[in-house]
Each structure stands twice: as C-alpha cells, then as structure tokens.
Amino acid sequence: MSGGASEAGDAPVEYHLLLDAEEVPVAASALRLLIADEAHEPEIRAIARGALTLLDEPADERGLLRIGLTAPEMKITHSAVRLLINDSQREQAEEREILWRIVGKLPDEHVMRAIVL
C-alpha cells in the first residue's frame, strides 16, 4: 500500500483512512470536483491529485482500501468531500450518506482547520 507522500515529497503519513468499496468512487469523484474547482490553485490541485492517486491502490480481500494520507492530503480530502456534500441535492440521498460516512472517518473540523497548506 502507498505511504501517502506521493505529491507531498517526504511528508509523513498522518492518518490512515479506511474506505469500503462503495466509498472509494465517491471519494474520487469529490477529489476530481475539487481539482476542477481549484484550477487557479496549482498547489491544491497537486495535493488533490496525490490523494486521488492513492484511491487507485487495490483493496484488501475484504474489499477495504486503507490509504495513508499526509496532513495536506487529509485536509484536501476532507475539503473535497465537504464540497461535494454542499453541491449535492436531496435527490442524491445515497451519495450524501456515503459522503457523510467518509467525513465521519476523518478527524474533526478543528484538526482540519489547524492544518496549514
């Protein structure tokens, strides 16, 4: 499995995110949306692309994917998932439920705000 320092150089893995099979494509979709929305921010796009690359790793025998995120990747992933929650409509209840599960697996807002990019 990847160490999580793909675009962040030698940055250490700060958090291991465990995603099930239906959460992986939703997390990837959130990161792709953030990359498109942040066209004017190359550093943010690079971090998001690094996190997106980690989602391509193979799942384990139980269908779970464990990815090691650096602090910037963790913050960007959290931001991407929250952005997609805010952009989704009530009719997308199943996707919103999956997004909220991903948010629940990440550290809280206070931890995210403390991470400086």
C-alpha positions as CSV (number, residue, x, y, z in Angstrom):
1,M,0.0,0.0,0.0
2,S,1.1,3.5,-0.6
3,G,2.7,5.6,2.0
4,G,0.7,8.7,1.1
5,A,3.6,11.1,0.4
6,S,3.0,11.0,-3.4
7,E,2.8,14.7,-4.1
8,A,4.0,15.9,-0.7
9,G,7.6,14.9,-1.0
10,D,8.9,13.3,2.1
11,A,5.9,14.3,4.3
12,P,5.0,11.7,6.8
13,V,1.7,9.8,6.8
14,E,-0.5,11.5,9.4
15,Y,-3.7,9.5,9.1
16,H,-4.9,6.2,7.7
17,L,-8.3,6.4,6.0
18,L,-10.2,3.1,5.6
19,L,-12.7,3.1,2.8
20,D,-15.1,0.4,1.7
21,A,-15.8,-0.4,-1.9
22,E,-18.7,2.0,-2.4
23,E,-16.9,4.9,-0.7
24,V,-13.8,4.8,-3.0
25,P,-15.5,6.1,-6.2
26,V,-17.4,8.7,-4.3
27,A,-14.2,10.0,-2.6
28,A,-12.5,10.0,-6.0
29,S,-15.4,12.0,-7.5
30,A,-15.1,14.5,-4.7
31,L,-11.4,15.0,-5.3
32,R,-11.9,15.4,-9.1
33,L,-14.5,18.1,-8.4
34,L,-12.1,19.9,-6.1
35,I,-9.4,19.7,-8.7
36,A,-11.7,21.2,-11.3
37,D,-12.9,23.9,-8.9
38,E,-9.4,24.9,-7.9
39,A,-8.0,25.5,-11.4
40,H,-6.2,28.7,-10.2
41,E,-4.5,26.9,-7.2
42,P,-1.8,24.6,-8.6
43,E,-0.6,23.5,-5.1
44,I,-4.1,22.4,-4.0
45,R,-4.6,20.6,-7.3
46,A,-1.3,18.8,-6.9
47,I,-2.2,17.7,-3.3
48,A,-5.6,16.5,-4.5
49,R,-4.1,14.6,-7.4
50,G,-1.8,12.9,-5.0
51,A,-4.7,11.8,-2.8
52,L,-6.7,10.7,-5.9
53,T,-3.8,8.5,-7.0
54,L,-3.9,6.7,-3.6
55,L,-7.5,5.7,-4.4
56,D,-6.2,3.6,-7.3
57,E,-4.5,1.2,-4.9
58,P,-6.0,-2.3,-4.7
59,A,-8.5,-3.1,-2.0
60,D,-7.8,-5.9,0.5
61,E,-9.5,-9.3,0.5
62,R,-12.5,-7.8,2.4
63,G,-12.9,-5.0,-0.2
64,L,-11.5,-2.3,2.0
65,L,-8.9,0.2,0.9
66,R,-6.6,1.7,3.5
67,I,-4.7,4.8,2.3
68,G,-2.1,6.7,4.2
69,L,-2.7,10.4,3.9
70,T,-0.2,13.2,4.7
71,A,-1.7,16.1,6.7
72,P,-2.2,18.2,3.5
73,E,-3.8,15.2,1.7
74,M,-6.1,14.7,4.7
75,K,-7.2,18.3,4.7
76,I,-7.8,18.4,0.9
77,T,-9.7,15.1,1.0
78,H,-11.9,16.5,3.8
79,S,-12.4,19.7,1.9
80,A,-13.3,17.8,-1.3
81,V,-15.8,15.6,0.5
82,R,-17.5,18.6,2.2
83,L,-17.6,20.5,-1.1
84,L,-19.4,17.6,-2.8
85,I,-21.9,17.3,0.1
86,N,-22.6,21.0,-0.3
87,D,-23.0,20.6,-4.1
88,S,-25.3,17.6,-3.9
89,Q,-29.1,17.7,-3.8
90,R,-31.6,16.0,-1.6
91,E,-32.4,13.6,-4.5
92,Q,-28.8,12.3,-4.1
93,A,-29.5,11.0,-0.7
94,E,-27.5,7.8,-1.2
95,E,-24.4,9.6,-2.3
96,R,-24.8,12.2,0.5
97,E,-25.0,9.3,3.0
98,I,-21.7,7.9,1.7
99,L,-20.1,11.3,1.8
100,W,-21.1,11.8,5.4
101,R,-19.7,8.3,6.3
102,I,-16.3,9.4,4.8
103,V,-16.4,12.7,6.8
104,G,-17.1,10.6,9.9
105,K,-13.9,8.6,9.2
106,L,-11.7,11.7,9.1
107,P,-10.6,13.8,12.1
108,D,-13.0,16.7,13.1
109,E,-13.1,20.3,11.8
110,H,-10.8,21.6,14.5
111,V,-8.0,19.2,13.3
112,M,-8.6,20.2,9.7
113,R,-8.5,23.9,10.4
114,A,-5.2,23.5,12.2
115,I,-3.5,22.1,9.1
116,V,-1.8,24.9,7.1
117,L,-1.2,24.3,3.5
